[in-house]
C-alpha cells in the first residue's frame, strides 16, 4: 500500500458514519442562585443569530473531544469563574425544529450556586444578569421550557435531599432556609412545622452566633454538616421536607 492510499484508508476508517447526516450537540445551563430572599436565574442576551439580542440561557456547542458534562462545567467557569458548583443534567431537547440555525440537540444542565461566591466582573463582562423567576423575560428558542423543566426537577429533588444548602451562605438562619425553600416551591410553609422537620434531619450544626439584622433578639446561625449528610444518605435515610 502506498503512503497516499494508506492515509486515505486511515481517514476512511476514522469516519465510519460519513454517509449520514451531521448535527450539532450543545449544552445550555440553567444557573440558579439565591439572594435577598429570591431564587434567581443567570441569563444574557444572545450575540449570535438566530434570536440575536433576545434573552437566553448561557450555553455552548460541545467540542469534538469534550464530554457533555465537561462542556457544561467549562461554560460555568467561563461565566462565573467557579469550578466547584453543584451541576446536574436536567433533560435533552431534540425536536427537529427547536433551533432554526441548524439541526441541534441540546443537553440542558441546571446548576446551583451562592450568588456572592461568583466573579461579578467576569459575569458582567459576558453581559449576564440575575433575574428573579417572577421577573424573567421571554427567552430565546426553547429555553423557557428548559427553565420550567429544571425548576420542576429541582423541586422534586429538594423534597428528598437537602439540596437547597448549595444555594445558601456558609452560615444561615432557619428563617433564611425556609425562605429559600419557599422560593423553590413558590408557596409559603408553616414556620413551626418547617423548623421541626429540618432540625429532625440532623444535618444542621447550631453555632454560638446570631444574625441580628432582623431583630434585636436575633436568630441563631447554623451550618450544614456535609459529612453527617453523606453518612445518612448512604444509610438510606429519607430527607423529605
C-alpha positions in Angstrom: 0.0 0.0 0.0 1.4 3.4 -1.0 1.6 6.2 1.6 -1.2 8.1 -0.1 -3.5 5.1 -0.2 -2.7 4.3 3.5 -3.6 7.8 4.6 -6.8 7.6 2.6 -7.7 4.3 4.2 -7.0 5.7 7.7 -9.2 8.7 7.1 -11.9 6.4 5.8 -11.6 4.2 8.9 -11.9 7.2 11.2 -15.2 8.3 9.7 -17.4 5.3 9.7 -20.6 7.5 9.5 -19.6 9.7 6.6 -22.7 8.8 4.7 -25.0 10.0 7.4 -26.4 13.5 8.2 -24.4 15.6 10.7 -25.9 17.6 13.6 -24.6 19.7 16.4 -24.7 18.9 20.1 -24.9 21.8 22.6 -25.3 22.3 26.3 -27.4 25.0 27.9 -27.0 25.9 31.6 -29.9 26.9 33.9 -27.9 28.6 36.6 -29.9 29.1 39.8 -28.8 31.4 42.6 -30.4 32.7 45.9 -30.2 36.3 47.0 -32.3 38.7 49.0 -34.9 36.0 49.7 -35.5 35.2 46.0 -34.5 32.4 43.7 -32.8 33.9 40.7 -31.6 32.8 37.2 -28.5 34.0 35.4 -29.2 34.9 31.7 -27.7 37.0 29.0 -28.6 38.5 25.6 -27.6 36.3 22.7 -24.9 37.7 20.5 -25.4 35.4 17.5 -28.3 34.5 15.2 -30.9 33.2 15.4 -32.6 35.3 18.1 -29.6 37.7 18.5 -30.4 40.2 21.2 -33.0 38.0 22.9 -32.5 37.0 26.5 -31.2 33.5 26.7 -29.7 30.8 28.9 -25.9 30.5 28.8 -24.6 27.7 26.7 -22.1 26.4 24.2 -21.6 23.8 21.5 -19.9 20.7 22.8 -16.4 20.3 21.4 -15.5 17.2 19.4 -13.1 16.0 22.1 -15.2 17.1 25.1 -17.7 15.2 27.3 -21.1 16.8 27.5 -20.8 17.4 31.3 -17.3 18.8 30.8 -18.7 21.3 28.3 -21.3 22.4 30.9 -18.6 22.9 33.5 -16.5 24.8 31.0 -19.4 27.2 30.4 -19.9 27.7 34.2 -16.3 28.5 34.7 -16.1 30.9 31.8 -19.2 32.8 33.0 -18.8 32.7 36.8 -15.2 31.9 37.5 -16.3 28.9 39.6 -15.5 25.3 39.3 -16.9 23.6 42.4 -20.6 24.1 41.6 -23.5 21.7 42.0 -24.3 20.6 38.5 -26.8 18.0 37.2 -28.2 17.1 33.8 -31.8 18.2 33.5 -33.1 17.0 30.2 -32.2 16.5 26.5 -34.1 18.7 23.9 -34.1 17.2 20.4 -37.1 18.5 18.5 -36.1 18.8 14.8 -37.3 22.4 14.6 -36.0 23.6 18.0 -33.2 25.7 16.6 -33.7 27.4 13.2 -30.0 27.9 12.9 -29.2 24.2 12.2 -30.2 20.8 13.4 -29.0 20.8 17.0 -29.7 18.7 20.1 -29.1 20.4 23.5 -28.4 18.7 26.8 -29.6 21.0 29.5 -27.9 21.2 32.9 -29.0 23.0 36.0 -26.5 24.5 38.4 -26.9 25.8 42.0 -24.5 28.4 43.3 -24.2 31.0 46.0 -24.6 34.3 44.3 -21.9 36.0 46.4 -19.3 33.4 45.5 -19.1 34.1 41.8 -16.9 36.6 39.9 -19.3 39.5 39.4 -17.0 41.4 37.0 -16.5 38.3 34.9 -20.2 37.6 34.7 -21.0 41.2 33.8 -18.3 41.2 31.1 -20.3 38.5 29.3 -23.4 40.6 29.6 -25.1 38.2 32.1 -27.5 39.4 34.8 -29.6 37.8 37.6 -33.4 37.8 37.3 -36.0 36.6 39.8 -38.3 33.9 38.4 -41.2 36.4 38.6 -39.3 39.0 36.5 -37.9 36.6 34.0 -38.3 37.9 30.4 -39.2 35.8 27.4 -36.3 33.6 26.5 -34.9 32.5 23.1 -35.6 29.2 21.4 -37.0 26.6 23.8 -35.1 28.0 26.8 -38.4 28.8 28.6 -39.2 25.1 28.6 -35.7 24.3 29.9 -36.2 26.6 32.9 -39.6 25.2 33.7 -38.3 21.6 33.5 -35.2 22.3 35.5 -37.3 24.0 38.2 -39.6 21.0 38.3 -36.6 18.7 38.8 -35.1 21.0 41.4 -38.4 20.9 43.4 -38.6 17.1 43.2 -35.0 16.8 44.3 -35.4 19.3 47.1 -38.2 17.2 48.7 -35.9 14.3 49.3 -32.4 15.8 49.6 -31.2 19.0 51.4 -30.1 20.3 48.0 -31.0 23.8 49.0 -27.9 24.2 51.1 -25.9 24.6 47.8 -27.6 28.0 47.5 -27.1 29.3 51.0 -24.1 31.1 52.5 -21.9 29.0 54.8 -23.8 30.4 57.9 -27.6 30.9 57.8 -30.7 31.0 60.0 -33.7 28.7 59.9 -35.9 31.6 58.6 -33.4 32.1 55.7 -33.5 28.4 54.9 -37.3 28.4 55.0 -37.4 31.4 52.6 -35.2 29.5 50.2 -37.5 26.5 50.2 -40.5 28.8 49.8 -38.8 30.3 46.7 -38.1 26.9 45.3 -41.7 25.6 45.9 -43.2 29.1 45.2 -45.5 28.7 48.2 -45.5 29.6 51.9 -44.5 27.0 54.5 -45.6 26.8 58.1 -42.6 28.1 60.2 -43.1 25.8 63.2 -43.5 22.6 61.1 -40.6 23.6 58.8 -38.3 24.2 61.8 -39.2 20.9 63.4 -38.7 19.0 60.2 -35.3 20.4 59.2 -33.9 20.0 62.7 -35.1 16.4 62.7 -32.8 15.7 59.7 -29.8 16.1 62.0 -27.6 17.7 59.3 -27.5 21.2 60.9 -24.9 22.4 63.4 -26.1 25.2 65.6 -23.5 28.0 66.1 -22.9 30.3 69.0 -23.6 33.2 66.7 -26.7 35.2 66.0 -28.0 37.2 63.0 -29.4 40.4 64.4 -30.2 42.1 61.1 -33.9 41.3 61.5 -34.4 42.0 65.2 -32.6 42.9 68.4 -33.1 39.4 69.8 -31.7 37.9 66.6 -31.8 34.3 65.3 -29.2 31.6 65.8 -26.9 30.8 62.8 -26.4 27.2 61.6 -24.1 25.5 59.2 -24.7 22.4 57.0 -22.9 19.2 58.2 -22.0 17.7 54.8 -20.2 14.7 56.4 -23.2 13.8 58.5 -25.4 14.2 55.5 -23.3 11.7 53.5 -23.4 9.2 56.3 -27.2 9.4 56.4 -27.5 9.4 52.6 -25.5 6.1 52.4 -27.7 4.6 55.1 -30.8 5.2 53.0 -32.2 8.0 55.2 -35.3 9.8 53.9 -34.7 13.6 53.8 -38.2 14.6 52.6 -39.0 18.1 53.6 
